[in-house]
């Protein structure tokens, strides 16, 4: 079976990413977080990403149906590139920022006039935005199923536009906002440019991704503490900096 070129693309900066960066503890309550202006610029820059230089352009996009990933896909590759919306590649978290909102998503594609996305969004299963128990734990299995789906496609070059923790769960690696990485899929195995396997051997790789989230939460806590020191002293519960099993994703 011929090899396929596979691009993994993390969405650009969302309103939730921006809020976390600025120490807003309620960042994860922003429903189906969309891109900021900076995030839109990051998405537009995807077309000139180093990973795409001299390489075949994607013939198909597999896109998480959250607003920020749909925006990234269209701004980065254009609406004309065929796409499939895949609810199974949503982010691993189950907070409002990590869950799709069908009304907000439909409004987004309609307002931008993205007819092909409006059609495929309307065709999504009724309960696609509901994440059941074990969603985070199933990330690695869902990624493997995605690779099997890609291997069965006729396209030789495919881009997956998704999320930090979803990628990290399988690869054990952190993606920057708007980052594109190129891999080769050969005989169902995801390979680096060196030919080495890209998959993390860790049994529970989602735990490896928590360091990234922990650093974000610690930064937010330090931001809150700095403001507290400059304010009039008042009783206050210190912000939590630890990461529990129920922690949200890196967005």
C-alpha positions as CSV (number, residue, x, y, z in Angstrom):
1,X,0.0,0.0,0.0
2,X,1.4,3.4,-1.0
3,X,2.4,5.8,1.8
4,X,0.3,8.8,2.7
5,X,1.4,12.3,3.8
6,X,-0.4,13.3,7.0
7,X,-0.4,16.8,8.4
8,X,-1.4,17.3,12.0
9,X,-2.6,20.9,12.7
10,X,-3.5,22.4,16.0
11,X,-6.0,25.2,15.9
12,X,-5.0,28.9,16.3
13,X,-5.4,30.8,19.6
14,X,-9.0,30.7,20.9
15,X,-10.7,33.0,23.3
16,X,-10.1,30.4,26.0
17,X,-6.4,30.2,25.3
18,X,-6.2,33.9,25.5
19,X,-8.0,34.0,28.8
20,X,-5.8,31.4,30.3
21,X,-2.7,33.3,29.1
22,X,-4.0,36.3,30.9
23,X,-4.8,34.5,34.2
24,X,-8.6,34.3,33.8
25,X,-9.6,31.4,36.0
26,X,-13.0,31.1,34.3
27,X,-11.4,30.6,30.8
28,X,-12.8,27.1,30.5
29,X,-16.4,28.3,30.9
30,X,-16.2,30.1,27.5
31,X,-18.6,28.0,25.4
32,X,-17.2,26.4,22.2
33,X,-14.3,28.9,22.2
34,X,-13.8,30.6,18.9
35,X,-10.5,32.1,17.5
36,X,-9.2,35.4,18.6
37,X,-7.8,37.9,16.0
38,X,-4.4,36.5,16.7
39,X,-5.7,33.0,16.3
40,X,-7.2,33.9,12.9
41,X,-3.8,35.2,11.8
42,X,-2.1,32.0,13.0
43,X,-4.6,30.0,11.0
44,X,-3.9,32.1,7.8
45,X,-0.2,31.5,8.3
46,X,-0.7,27.8,8.0
47,X,-0.7,28.0,4.2
48,X,3.0,29.0,4.3
49,X,4.0,26.7,7.1
50,X,7.5,25.1,6.8
51,X,5.9,21.6,7.1
52,X,4.1,22.3,3.8
53,X,7.0,23.7,1.8
54,X,7.6,21.6,-1.3
55,X,5.1,19.0,-0.1
56,X,1.8,17.9,-1.6
57,X,-1.1,20.0,-0.5
58,X,-3.8,18.3,1.4
59,X,-6.5,16.7,-0.7
60,X,-8.8,16.2,2.2
61,X,-9.2,17.8,5.6
62,X,-10.5,15.9,8.7
63,X,-11.8,18.6,11.1
64,X,-13.0,18.6,14.6
65,X,-16.4,20.3,14.5
66,X,-15.6,22.9,17.3
67,X,-15.7,26.5,16.1
68,X,-11.9,27.1,16.5
69,X,-10.9,24.1,14.4
70,X,-13.4,24.8,11.6
71,X,-12.2,28.4,11.5
72,X,-8.6,27.2,11.4
73,X,-9.3,24.7,8.6
74,X,-11.0,27.3,6.4
75,X,-8.6,30.2,7.0
76,X,-5.6,27.9,6.7
77,X,-6.5,25.8,3.7
78,X,-9.5,27.4,2.1
79,X,-13.1,26.3,1.9
80,X,-12.6,24.6,-1.5
81,X,-10.5,21.8,-0.1
82,X,-12.9,18.8,0.6
83,X,-13.4,18.1,4.2
84,X,-15.1,15.8,6.7
85,X,-16.2,16.9,10.2
86,X,-15.2,14.3,12.7
87,X,-16.8,14.6,16.2
88,X,-14.4,11.8,17.4
89,X,-11.4,14.1,17.2
90,X,-12.7,16.8,19.5
91,X,-10.5,17.8,22.4
92,X,-10.2,15.5,25.4
93,X,-11.7,17.9,28.0
94,X,-15.4,18.1,28.8
95,X,-15.6,21.7,29.9
96,X,-17.8,24.2,28.0
97,X,-14.7,25.5,26.1
98,X,-14.0,22.0,24.9
99,X,-17.5,21.0,23.9
100,X,-19.2,22.0,20.7
101,X,-22.3,24.1,20.8
102,X,-24.5,23.2,17.8
103,X,-26.2,26.6,17.7
104,X,-23.0,28.6,17.9
105,X,-21.3,26.4,15.3
106,X,-24.2,26.6,12.9
107,X,-24.3,30.4,13.3
108,X,-20.5,30.6,12.6
109,X,-20.5,28.8,9.3
110,X,-23.7,30.5,8.2
111,X,-22.4,34.0,9.0
112,X,-19.2,33.4,7.2
113,X,-21.0,32.0,4.2
114,X,-19.1,28.7,4.4
115,X,-21.7,26.7,2.5
116,X,-19.9,23.4,2.4
117,X,-19.2,23.5,6.1
118,X,-22.8,24.6,6.8
119,X,-24.0,21.5,4.9
120,X,-21.7,19.0,6.7
121,X,-22.3,20.7,10.1
122,X,-26.0,20.2,9.7
123,X,-25.5,16.6,8.8
124,X,-23.7,15.8,12.1
125,X,-25.4,13.3,14.4
126,X,-27.9,14.8,16.9
127,X,-25.8,14.0,20.0
128,X,-22.4,14.7,18.5
129,X,-21.5,17.3,21.2
130,X,-22.3,15.0,24.1
131,X,-19.1,13.4,25.6
132,X,-19.8,10.4,27.7
133,X,-17.8,8.8,30.5
134,X,-14.3,7.8,29.6
135,X,-14.0,10.4,26.8
136,X,-10.5,11.5,27.9
137,X,-9.3,7.9,28.5
138,X,-10.5,6.9,24.9
139,X,-8.3,9.5,23.2
140,X,-5.5,7.1,22.2
141,X,-8.0,4.6,20.9
142,X,-9.9,7.3,18.9
143,X,-6.6,8.4,17.4
144,X,-5.7,4.9,16.3
145,X,-9.2,4.5,14.8
146,X,-8.6,7.7,12.9
147,X,-5.3,6.4,11.4
148,X,-7.1,3.3,10.3
149,X,-9.8,5.5,8.6
150,X,-7.1,7.5,6.9
151,X,-5.3,4.4,5.7
152,X,-8.4,3.3,3.9
153,X,-8.8,6.6,2.0
154,X,-7.7,7.1,-1.6
155,X,-6.2,10.5,-0.9
156,X,-2.4,10.6,-0.7
157,X,-2.2,13.8,1.4
158,X,-4.6,14.5,4.3
159,X,-4.6,17.2,7.0
160,X,-6.2,16.6,10.5
161,X,-7.2,19.9,12.2
162,X,-7.7,19.2,15.9
163,X,-6.5,19.8,19.4
164,X,-3.5,19.8,21.7
165,X,-4.4,17.0,24.1
166,X,-5.9,14.8,21.4
167,X,-2.6,14.8,19.5
168,X,-0.6,14.6,22.7
169,X,-2.5,11.5,23.9
170,X,-1.1,9.5,21.0
171,X,2.2,11.2,20.3
172,X,3.3,12.3,23.8
173,X,4.3,15.7,22.2
174,X,3.0,19.2,22.7
175,X,1.8,21.3,19.7
176,X,2.0,25.1,19.7
177,X,-1.1,27.1,18.6
178,X,-1.4,27.0,14.9
179,X,1.4,24.5,14.5
180,X,1.6,22.1,11.6
181,X,3.6,18.9,11.6
182,X,4.2,16.5,8.8
183,X,4.2,12.7,9.1
184,X,4.1,9.7,6.9
185,X,1.4,7.0,7.3
186,X,2.8,3.7,6.0
187,X,1.1,0.3,6.5
188,X,-1.0,1.9,9.2
189,X,1.9,3.2,11.1
190,X,2.6,6.9,11.8
191,X,6.2,7.7,11.1
192,X,8.5,10.7,11.6
193,X,10.6,12.2,8.8
194,X,13.4,10.0,10.1
195,X,11.3,6.9,9.5
196,X,11.0,6.2,13.3
197,X,7.6,5.5,14.8
198,X,5.8,8.7,15.9
199,X,3.6,7.1,18.5
200,X,4.4,7.4,22.2
201,X,5.1,4.1,23.9
202,X,3.6,5.4,27.1
203,X,0.6,3.3,28.2
204,X,-1.4,6.3,29.4
205,X,0.1,9.2,27.4
206,X,-2.7,11.7,28.4
207,X,-1.0,12.0,31.7
208,X,2.1,13.2,29.9
209,X,0.1,16.1,28.5
210,X,-0.9,17.3,31.9
211,X,2.5,19.0,32.4
212,X,1.4,21.5,29.8
213,X,-1.9,22.2,31.5
214,X,-0.2,22.4,34.9
215,X,2.2,25.1,33.6
216,X,-0.8,27.1,32.3
217,X,-2.7,26.8,35.6
218,X,0.5,27.7,37.6
219,X,1.0,30.8,35.4
220,X,-2.7,31.8,36.0
221,X,-2.3,31.3,39.7
222,X,0.9,33.5,39.8
223,X,-1.0,36.1,37.8
224,X,-3.8,36.1,40.4
225,X,-1.3,36.3,43.3
226,X,0.5,39.3,41.8
227,X,-2.8,41.2,41.5
228,X,-3.7,40.2,45.0
229,X,-0.4,41.6,46.4
230,X,-1.2,44.9,44.8
231,X,-4.7,45.1,46.1
232,X,-6.2,45.7,49.5
233,X,-5.7,42.6,51.6
234,X,-8.9,40.6,51.8
235,X,-9.8,37.0,52.7
236,X,-9.4,34.8,49.7
237,X,-9.0,31.1,48.8
238,X,-5.7,30.6,47.0
239,X,-6.1,29.4,43.4
240,X,-5.5,25.8,42.8
241,X,-2.4,24.9,40.8
242,X,-2.6,21.1,40.9
243,X,-4.0,19.0,38.2
244,X,-6.7,16.4,39.0
245,X,-8.2,13.7,36.9
246,X,-11.1,16.1,36.1
247,X,-8.8,18.9,34.8
248,X,-9.8,20.5,31.5
249,X,-7.6,20.1,28.5
250,X,-5.0,22.5,27.2
251,X,-7.7,23.8,24.8
